[in-house]
Amino acid sequence: MSRQIALLRGINVGGHNSFPKARQLELARSLGLADVTVLLQTGNIVFADPGTPPKETARRFEERIAAELGLTVPVLVRTRDELAATVAGNPFPSAVPEPKTLHVTFLSEAPTDTARLDALDQAAYAPDQFRLIGRELFLWCPGGSGRSRLAEAVGRARLGVTATARNWNTVTKLLALADA
């Protein structure tokens, strides 16, 4: 059986949208999902793929979270193969030895309006860089994303789609869990 990965946006961040890890596990199981693992507290759920399309699985998560917790939490779902393609397609392989400097923003769909993103002069933000590849935006900030002017500018670019970011450590751990 293949695997899927649910990425919940904006939970347990700064004391907002409290959704403990144990409750995430319980909720996933209540959806009939099997072989469920939750990585960290920030909404990373790996489970056996019951054959439901990822967008439908995301919708089911969102509806159950709203009904049971009263929270509006966007959920993105990737298959194991989609996540593996993201890892394999990393445009910044030199960042891998320092995984905290590389982030992937997962998008609900490939954005159709990238004008704000395209308008960013990446040279002005060097050495920081980004690349948009399909439904993933890779952001490499060698000095750390907390002080990165590019990270801030990319965040303001508003692509008109739902987005949630994970650092490279989390991305690769999710793939390892999906492969386990």
N, C-alpha and C positions, 0 to 999 in steps of 0.2 A: 504494500500500500504506500502511496506517495505521501508527502507531508506538505502542510501549509504553515505559514507564519502570519499571525495577526499582529499588527503594529498599532497600538492605541496611542492617540495623540493627546498630549497635555494632561496626563494623570500623574498624581503624586509629585507635582512640581511646585515648589514654594508653598506647600501646605494647601494647595488647591486641588479639587477633583480627587479627593481621597478614595483610593481603590486598592486596598492591600493585596499583596501577592496571593495570599490564601484565598481571598474572595475572587480574584481573577481566575484561579484554578477551578474553583467551585462553579463559577459562571460558565466557563468553557465546557465543563463536564455536563452542566445542565442543558447545554445546547446539543447534547448527544455526541460530542467530540471525544475521541479516544486517544490514549497515549499522550496526554497533555503534559507539557512542561512549561513553566513560567520562568523566564530569565529576568532577573532583577525586579525592581518594583515599578518600573516605568512603562509597563505595557508591552511586553514581548512574549507572545504565546505561540508555542510550537505544538502542533497536533497532527494526528493522522488525518489525511484528506479523505473525507467521506464521499467524495465524488461531487461535491457541491462546487459550483463555480466560485472563484474568489470574491467577486463582487457581491454575490448572494450571501456568502459567509460573513462578509463585512457588514452587510445590512442587518443580518440576524444578530450579530454582536451589538451593533449600535442600538437596535430596538430593545434588546434584553437589558443592556446597561441603563437605558432611559427608563424602562419600566421598573426595574428592581432597585436602582440607585438614584434615580432622578437626575442623572447627569447626561449632558450632551457631549458625547465623546466620539469624534470621528475615528474610524477604524479603516486601515488599509490592510489588504491581505495579499501576500505573494506566495506563489508555489515555491517549493524547494528548488525547482529548476530555474525559476525566475531569479531567485536570490543567488543561486550559483552563477548565473549569467552576469549579475551585477558585480559579484566578486571578481569573476574572470575579466570583466570589462573595465576594471579600475584604471582610469587614465593617469593615475599618479602612483605607479609602482614604487617609486623611491620613498614614498610616505609610509609604506608598510612597516619598516623597522620602528617607526614612531607612530603607532596607530592612533594615539590620542589627538594627533594633528590632522587626521583625515575624517571627514564626516560625509555621510550619504543622506540626502534628503529624498525620501520616497514620496512620489507624487501619485495622486489618485488616477491621473491620466497624463499623457504627454500634453504640455501646454500648447495652445494654439497661438497665444499672444506672448511672445518673448521679447517684445520691443524694449521694455525696461531693463531686462537682463542683458540684451544685446548692446544696449547703450553704455554699459559699464566699461570703462577703459581699464582693462585688467593690468596694464603696465603701471598705472597709477597706484595700484595696490600691491605690487610685487614686494615680497616673494609669494604672497598669497595668490591662489588661483582657483578657478572653478571650471567645471565642464558640465553641460547638460547633455545627457545621453538618454533619449527616450523618456521614460518615467522616473529617472533618477538624476539628481543633481549632486555632483561630487564637489566638495569644498575642501581644499588643502590649505591649512594655515600653519606653516612651520613654526611660527612663534606662539601658537595657541589661538583658539577661536575667540576666547574671552576678550581679547584686546584687538581683534582683527577688524579693521575698517571695512574690509571686503565682506566679511561675514555679516556685518551690519547692513551694508549696501545690498547684498543679495537678499537678505531678509526683507528689506523694504521693496524689493522688485515686484512683489505681488504677481503671481503667475495665473491667478484665477482658478486654481485647483487646490484640493486639500493636500497638505504636506505634513510630514513628520520626519524628524531627523534622528539619526543614530550615529555614534562614533564607530570607527572601523573595528575596534575591539568587539563591540556588540554585534555588528554585522557578521563578523567571522564566527563568533560564538553561536549565533543563531543558525548559521549554515551547518556548523558542526553538530548542533542538536538535531537539526533536520536530517542529517546523515546518520545519526546514531541508531 
